[in-house]
Amino acid sequence: MVSLKGKTMVVIGGSRGVGRRIVEAAHGKGAHTLAVARDAAALRQLARDVPGADIMALDASDEGAPAKVFGLREPDVLVVCAGAFPPAAPLHQQSWQEFSVNWEADVKIAFHFCKAALSLPLRPGTSVILISSGAALAGSPNSGGYAGAKRTQLFMANYSQKESDRLGLGLRFLALAPRVMPDTELGKHAVAGYSRYLGISAADFIQGMASPPTASDVAAGVIDLVTSPDRFKAQVFIVSGKGLEAVPV
């Protein structure tokens, strides 16, 4: 077991949902935590609820965001889970702007931070974890470019790991692909969209899900990956209510 006590974990998108649960879990394990997000009010609430957690308000999709974040705290663990709500409509009912929203947020943020981790570079031994989605593996026909964007994050983790290995940087790039989480704002958005699309109630849609994870399950998965690296040799993991499951990509 690797202790998080005294380590620094930076969570991009750490003010709410999965990101907030990761901050809380890491803080509880003794890590120094920095939550980064656009919503200053949500960050201030986090700081009140988790005394000792540091916060930083900025737009993580900005090209200069990594330099600002790493200038304040160079992480031992970097978690990237910021992104945009996808649309909830069939392909033919969307505009290109709606379809591409996750490419301009989720993918762009992951791109900037992976690039900076390799270019700076971050210290050898640093872990970079991208929070993707189960949609990256199964598709998501009612959410525009979301599934493709989240699949690209899996590719980016793979490409970044290959570059770290080629350059001898000693970095570890991983990706988690949580299935729909009904307890998060994004999960509720997805459940509402798909139940409406299928013409069933939200309760019936959730009833039909197999072991849906919670935000806390994802946070526990992140903690497991960084504290028990010898147990988890794969690079991509599905997260369900049953825990982590390695998947080939």
C-alpha positions in Angstrom: 0.0 0.0 0.0 1.2 3.5 -0.9 0.2 6.2 1.6 -1.4 9.5 0.4 -0.3 11.2 3.6 1.6 14.3 2.7 1.1 13.8 -1.1 -0.5 16.4 -3.3 -3.6 15.6 -5.3 -4.9 18.2 -7.8 -8.5 17.6 -9.0 -9.5 19.5 -12.2 -13.3 19.8 -11.9 -13.1 19.3 -8.1 -16.0 21.5 -7.0 -18.9 19.1 -7.3 -20.0 15.6 -8.3 -17.3 13.0 -8.8 -14.5 15.6 -8.5 -15.7 16.8 -5.1 -16.0 13.2 -3.9 -12.4 12.6 -5.0 -11.2 15.6 -3.1 -13.0 14.5 0.0 -11.7 11.0 -0.2 -8.1 12.1 -0.8 -8.3 14.7 2.0 -9.5 11.9 4.3 -6.5 9.9 3.4 -4.1 12.7 4.5 -3.4 14.1 1.0 -2.9 17.8 0.4 -5.7 18.6 -2.1 -6.3 21.4 -4.6 -9.7 21.6 -6.2 -9.8 23.5 -9.5 -13.1 24.6 -11.2 -14.8 27.5 -12.8 -17.5 27.9 -10.2 -16.0 30.0 -7.4 -19.1 29.8 -5.2 -19.0 26.0 -5.3 -15.3 26.0 -4.5 -15.9 28.2 -1.5 -18.5 25.9 -0.3 -16.1 23.0 -0.7 -13.5 24.8 1.3 -16.0 25.4 4.1 -17.1 21.7 4.1 -13.5 20.3 3.8 -11.3 22.5 6.0 -7.7 22.4 4.7 -8.6 21.8 1.1 -7.2 24.4 -1.2 -9.2 25.8 -4.1 -8.5 27.6 -7.4 -11.1 29.2 -9.7 -10.2 29.1 -13.4 -11.4 27.9 -16.8 -9.5 24.6 -17.2 -10.1 24.6 -21.0 -7.9 27.7 -21.3 -4.5 26.8 -22.8 -2.7 28.6 -20.0 -4.6 26.7 -17.2 -2.0 24.0 -16.6 0.8 26.5 -16.0 -1.3 28.4 -13.5 -2.3 25.2 -11.7 1.2 23.6 -11.6 2.7 27.0 -10.6 0.5 26.8 -7.4 0.8 23.1 -6.7 2.8 20.4 -8.6 0.8 17.2 -8.1 1.8 13.7 -7.1 -1.6 12.8 -8.4 -3.5 14.8 -11.1 -7.1 13.9 -11.7 -8.9 15.4 -14.7 -12.7 15.1 -14.5 -13.9 18.5 -15.7 -16.2 18.6 -18.6 -19.5 19.8 -20.0 -23.1 18.5 -19.9 -23.8 16.7 -23.2 -26.9 17.2 -25.2 -29.9 14.9 -24.6 -31.4 14.4 -28.1 -31.0 12.2 -31.1 -28.3 13.1 -33.7 -30.7 14.7 -36.2 -32.1 17.0 -33.6 -28.8 18.6 -32.7 -26.8 21.5 -34.1 -23.0 21.0 -34.6 -22.4 23.3 -31.6 -24.5 21.0 -29.4 -22.9 17.9 -30.8 -19.3 19.1 -30.3 -19.7 20.6 -26.8 -17.7 17.8 -25.1 -14.9 18.1 -27.6 -14.5 21.7 -26.7 -14.5 21.0 -23.0 -13.7 17.4 -21.8 -11.2 16.7 -24.6 -9.6 20.1 -24.7 -9.1 20.1 -20.9 -7.5 16.6 -21.0 -5.4 17.6 -24.0 -4.0 20.7 -22.3 -3.2 18.9 -19.0 -1.7 15.7 -20.6 0.4 17.9 -22.8 1.6 20.0 -19.9 2.4 16.9 -17.8 4.6 15.6 -20.5 6.2 18.9 -21.5 7.0 20.3 -18.1 7.4 17.4 -17.2 5.8 16.5 -13.9 8.0 14.6 -11.5 8.7 10.9 -12.1 6.2 8.8 -10.3 3.3 11.2 -10.8 0.0 9.6 -11.7 -2.4 11.3 -14.1 -6.0 9.9 -14.1 -8.5 10.9 -16.7 -12.2 10.4 -15.7 -13.8 9.3 -19.0 -17.1 7.4 -19.2 -18.6 4.0 -19.8 -20.1 5.7 -22.9 -16.6 5.6 -24.4 -16.9 1.8 -24.6 -20.6 1.3 -25.2 -21.6 4.4 -27.1 -24.4 6.9 -26.3 -26.7 7.7 -29.2 -28.7 10.3 -27.4 -25.8 12.5 -26.3 -24.2 13.8 -29.4 -20.4 13.7 -29.5 -20.1 12.7 -25.9 -19.1 9.0 -26.3 -16.6 9.9 -29.0 -15.1 12.6 -26.8 -14.8 10.3 -23.8 -13.3 7.6 -26.1 -10.7 10.1 -27.2 -9.7 10.6 -23.6 -8.9 6.8 -23.4 -6.7 7.2 -26.4 -5.0 10.2 -24.9 -4.1 8.3 -21.8 -2.6 5.6 -24.0 -0.7 8.0 -26.2 0.6 9.9 -23.1 1.8 6.8 -21.5 3.6 5.8 -24.6 5.3 9.2 -24.8 6.2 9.0 -21.1 7.8 5.6 -21.7 9.6 6.7 -24.8 11.0 9.7 -23.1 11.8 8.0 -19.8 9.7 10.4 -17.8 8.4 7.8 -15.3 4.8 9.1 -15.4 1.7 6.9 -15.1 -1.4 7.7 -17.2 -4.7 6.0 -16.4 -8.4 6.3 -17.3 -11.6 5.5 -15.4 -14.8 4.8 -17.4 -17.7 5.0 -14.9 -21.1 3.8 -15.9 -24.0 6.2 -15.5 -24.1 7.5 -11.9 -27.7 8.4 -11.0 -26.6 10.3 -7.9 -24.7 13.0 -9.8 -26.0 16.0 -11.7 -24.6 14.5 -15.0 -26.1 11.1 -14.2 -29.5 12.6 -13.5 -29.3 14.5 -16.8 -28.5 11.3 -18.6 -31.2 9.3 -16.9 -33.8 12.0 -17.7 -32.7 12.2 -21.3 -32.7 8.4 -21.9 -36.0 7.8 -20.1 -37.6 10.5 -22.1 -36.1 9.1 -25.3 -37.3 5.6 -24.5 -40.7 6.7 -23.2 -40.3 5.2 -19.7 -40.0 6.6 -16.2 -36.7 7.6 -14.8 -37.3 5.0 -12.0 -37.8 2.3 -14.5 -34.7 3.3 -16.4 -32.6 3.1 -13.2 -34.2 -0.2 -12.3 -32.9 -1.6 -15.6 -29.3 -0.6 -14.9 -26.8 -3.2 -13.8 -24.9 -2.2 -10.7 -24.7 1.5 -11.4 -21.9 3.2 -9.5 -22.0 6.3 -7.3 -19.7 9.2 -7.3 -18.2 7.8 -4.1 -17.4 4.5 -6.0 -15.4 6.4 -8.5 -13.6 8.3 -5.8 -12.8 5.0 -4.1 -11.5 3.7 -7.4 -9.1 6.6 -7.8 -7.8 6.1 -4.3 -7.3 2.3 -5.0 -5.4 3.0 -8.1 -2.9 5.4 -6.5 -2.5 3.5 -3.2 -2.4 0.0 -4.6 -0.6 0.3 -7.9 0.7 -3.2 -7.9 -2.9 -4.5 -7.9 -3.9 -2.6 -11.0 -1.6 -3.2 -13.9 -4.1 -2.2 -16.7 -4.6 1.4 -17.9 -8.4 1.6 -18.4 -11.0 0.5 -15.9 -14.8 0.5 -16.0 -16.3 1.6 -12.7 -19.6 0.0 -11.6 -21.2 -0.6 -8.2 -19.0 -3.7 -8.0 -15.8 -1.7 -8.2 -13.0 -1.5 -10.8 -12.9 -3.8 -13.8 -9.9 -3.7 -16.2 -10.8 -3.4 -19.9 -8.6 -3.6 -23.0 -8.8 -0.7 -25.4 
